[in-house]
Amino acid sequence: MTDGSDRILRAAALGFAGATGYSSVVAIREDLPGEPLGIRIPLSVSTGLLIGWGAGVAAPWPMPVVALVAAARTGRDGTARPALLCLGIGVAGIVGILIEPNTYNAKLWTPATRRAVIAHVASCASLVGTGIWRLRHSRKLAAR
């Protein structure tokens, strides 16, 4: 049975995917490689994004894909897994942006980089919030 909480979780996953797409374009244009905890790989930003490494302001592409698939399954499989998965991806996205050295060089940010960081954090926070809300909502429905 689908309800409003299903649609909200799907919207949050779609927002995360859109923010990741925008952030990926910004990362390529601004040459912002992914360097989590200072770990660098000897690849261009676009190649790093293509192989799923991510970039300085963009989540790796498998994260939004998994979030979209999980959100699409919400209500169909009757478990809390899709909501938990979206919640976990949102937390991982927030941790990911916090461990990027680029995040701490705000003085060097262009307006596009600033928008990408804000979009990333906001969409990850939305996944976390809607994941929690969906879990609570599904428990209330199960208790009835």
Secondary structure in CASP SS format (residue, H / E / C, confidence):
PFRMAT SS
TARGET T0000
AUTHOR 0000-0000-0000
METHOD secondary structure of the structure
MODEL  1
M C 1.00
T C 1.00
D C 1.00
G H 1.00
S H 1.00
D H 1.00
R H 1.00
I H 1.00
L H 1.00
R H 1.00
A H 1.00
A H 1.00
A H 1.00
L H 1.00
G H 1.00
F H 1.00
A H 1.00
G H 1.00
A H 1.00
T H 1.00
G H 1.00
Y H 1.00
S H 1.00
S H 1.00
V H 1.00
V H 1.00
A H 1.00
I H 1.00
R H 1.00
E H 1.00
D C 1.00
L C 1.00
P E 1.00
G C 1.00
E C 1.00
P H 1.00
L H 1.00
G H 1.00
I C 1.00
R C 1.00
I C 1.00
P C 1.00
L C 1.00
S C 1.00
V H 1.00
S H 1.00
T H 1.00
G H 1.00
L H 1.00
L H 1.00
I C 1.00
G C 1.00
W C 1.00
G C 1.00
A E 1.00
G C 1.00
V C 1.00
A C 1.00
A C 1.00
P C 1.00
W C 1.00
P H 1.00
M H 1.00
P H 1.00
V H 1.00
V H 1.00
A H 1.00
L H 1.00
V H 1.00
A H 1.00
A H 1.00
A H 1.00
R H 1.00
T C 1.00
G C 1.00
R C 1.00
D C 1.00
G C 1.00
T C 1.00
A C 1.00
R H 1.00
P H 1.00
A H 1.00
L H 1.00
L H 1.00
C H 1.00
L H 1.00
G H 1.00
I H 1.00
G H 1.00
V H 1.00
A H 1.00
G H 1.00
I H 1.00
V H 1.00
G H 1.00
I H 1.00
L H 1.00
I C 1.00
E C 1.00
P H 1.00
N H 1.00
T H 1.00
Y H 1.00
N C 1.00
A H 1.00
K H 1.00
L H 1.00
W C 1.00
T C 1.00
P H 1.00
A H 1.00
T H 1.00
R H 1.00
R H 1.00
A H 1.00
V H 1.00
I H 1.00
A H 1.00
H H 1.00
V H 1.00
A H 1.00
S H 1.00
C H 1.00
A H 1.00
S H 1.00
L H 1.00
V H 1.00
G H 1.00
T H 1.00
G H 1.00
I H 1.00
W H 1.00
R H 1.00
L H 1.00
R H 1.00
H H 1.00
S H 1.00
R H 1.00
K H 1.00
L H 1.00
A H 1.00
A H 1.00
R C 1.00
END
